[in-house]
Every structure is written in structure tokens, then in C-alpha cells.
Amino acid sequence: MSTKHKIKKISLIGLGAMGSFFAPRLEKAYGEGFRIIADGERKKRLETEGVTINGVNYRFPVITPQTEGDKADLILIGVKGYALEQAIQDIRNQVGEHTLILSLLNGVDSEEKLEAVYGEEHVLYAFMRMSIVMKDGKADFDPYWGKIHFGEKINQEYSERVLRVKEVFDCADIPYEIEEDMRKGIWFKYMCNIGENLTCALLGIPFGVYRNNEDANWLRRNAMREVAAIAQRKGIDIGEKEIALQEETVKTIPYENKLSTLQDLEAGKRTEIEMFAGTVIRMGRELGVPTPINEVLYHGIRVLEEKN
């Protein structure tokens, strides 16, 4: 790999669950070459109180969106779905000629939104498979249970851009996988998130209930089928085979684990329901795919948000 555009400076925006997976290891590997993008009260809080990850309090270097002349070679976006539009603007001064951008969000359209602003030449595809508990602003997780999946849309051979990012994750000891078909991987993860995450949130149940409760599984599988039907209309080959593959995975997750939407509800926070079921409903209407299960999940979780 050419060292001409070797990644030396890395900026992360969003230091919640997703960002916490990366920040300690990137700081250890890259030192002052790693920094957090934050502004206002969040910047002040990160500088004065820090952030606690797996029992350790960190004070990462912080730069503001207004910082100029110090471009990043790699930008990681770890904000919630409803904060993506603002994050796209906040990273503007960090994007240089050879900057690469990875979105860690749960949805299926963040790469398209980034490409619309910064161009395909700056954007790689990515998604996360992980389990993190966020409570009282603290993140707890097994750093080797879960990984980032990333790459070009298709990765039969690794591009120079992919190799640059691969070197970063190797250096920082961050688990990863380079999927051959990233769009299919993103949609598979999205389908699972819709079924598992939202059903847990609506019913107020931990992940382990899926091991033996067929009523919860009925909701989970049928919500997933609606996403699969939309994916098929978009030319992405996901269906019953992929839904069946997930049956073994749900049995391996710790029984007491609570997924992000339920964690948000229990903490009285805003959820990503618009990015999840809201987007499914919108795409379903555009493509003529009925989405009754997602409509129930959407409106039910909206009620729970207002209840908070």
C-alpha cells in the first residue's frame, strides 16, 4: 500500500455507544493524532468531566467544528440518527482532499446523505455489530465482542482506500470485517435492528426473551419481513434465508441485554424511531410495500417517548 495518504489524524464526532467502542483504542494508538469534534456544553463537559468507558475516565482532546486548517485523514461519525444532518455540517472543516468518512449509524441511508454533500470519493460504507450498555453517561462493553464491518460497496478485492482504514484498525486492535457486499450487510443489520431493537423497546423486554417466547418472536420476524420486502424492491437480496440465519444469533446474546431503543426509553431520552420504523414506513409507501407491523412499532414507541 502506498504511504502517500497514510492515515495519521483521526476525528470522531459522537462519543456515545458507537464512539466509545473506538475512542480509547484510537487514542492509545494515535495519541494526539486522535481527537473528538464537539462544541458548546458538550465540549465543556468532555473537557471538565471526561467520559467513563469500561470503568476508566478519559479526557480526549477536543476540537470544535469551527477549527480550521487541521484536516483529518479519517472521520468517524458516531452520533444518533436524528443528529446526522448537524454532524454532516460540523465535520466540514475536517474534510480535506484525501479525507475518508465512515458512518457508524444504525440506518441505511447515512452514506447516501454523506455522498450528497462530500462526494463518493470521501465515503466508505460501514455498520456496527456490537452490544454496549450506556447508563448514567457511562459505557460498559466487551471490546472484543462485536466489530465494525466496512468497505467499498463491493469488496471482491480491497481498494487502496479500504487498505488505509484496515491499517488503522489493525494498529488500534479494533475488530473488523470487510464484507464482500456492504449494502447487503447494512440492510441485514438494519432488518435485524428493526425486528429485535424495536420489539424489545415496545414490550419492555430484554433480548433473552427471544429464546423462548413465540409472541415476541412473531413481532420480531414479521417486522423483519417488511424490511426484507423493501430491500428486495431495491435490488438487495435479503429474505427468509437471512431471517433464519439470525435465529441462532439471538440465542447467543446475553439474556439480560437491553438494546439501544429500550435503553433510551428507560433513560428518558429521545429514540431513533424515525430512522428505524419511520424510515421503513416511508420507504414502504414509496415502493408499495405494506408495513403494518412497523406502523404499530412506530406509533407505540412514539407514545412511550411522550410518556417520558
HELIX and SHEET records of a PDB file:
HELIX    1   1 ALA A   17  TYR A   30  1                                  14    
HELIX    2   2 GLY A   31  GLY A   33  5                                   3    
HELIX    3   3 GLY A   40  THR A   48  1                                   9    
HELIX    4   4 GLY A   81  ALA A   83  5                                   3    
HELIX    5   5 LEU A   84  ASP A   90  1                                   7    
HELIX    6   6 ARG A   92  GLN A   94  5                                   3    
HELIX    7   7 SER A  110  TYR A  118  1                                   9    
HELIX    8   8 GLU A  120  HIS A  122  5                                   3    
HELIX    9   9 GLU A  160  ALA A  172  1                                  13    
HELIX   10  10 MET A  182  CYS A  192  1                                  11    
HELIX   11  11 ASN A  193  ASN A  197  3                                   5    
HELIX   12  12 LEU A  198  LEU A  203  1                                   6    
HELIX   13  13 PHE A  207  ARG A  211  5                                   5    
HELIX   14  14 GLU A  214  ARG A  233  1                                  20    
HELIX   15  15 GLU A  240  VAL A  250  1                                  11    
HELIX   16  16 SER A  260  GLU A  266  1                                   7    
HELIX   17  17 GLU A  274  GLY A  278  3                                   5    
HELIX   18  18 THR A  279  LEU A  287  1                                   9    
HELIX   19  19 PRO A  292  LYS A  307  1                                  16    
SHEET    1   A 8 VAL A  62  ILE A  63  0                                        
SHEET    2   A 8 PHE A  34  ILE A  37  1                                        
SHEET    3   A 8 ILE A  10  ILE A  13  1                                        
SHEET    4   A 8 ALA A  72  ILE A  77  1                                        
SHEET    5   A 8 VAL A  95  SER A 103  1                                        
SHEET    6   A 8 VAL A 123  MET A 130  1                                        
SHEET    7   A 8 GLY A 146  GLY A 151 -1                                        
SHEET    8   A 8 TYR A 176  ILE A 178  1                                        
SHEET    1   B 4 VAL A  56  TYR A  58  0                                        
SHEET    2   B 4 VAL A  51  ILE A  53 -1                                        
SHEET    3   B 4 LYS A 138  ASP A 140  1                                        
SHEET    4   B 4 VAL A 133  LYS A 135 -1                                        
END                                                                             
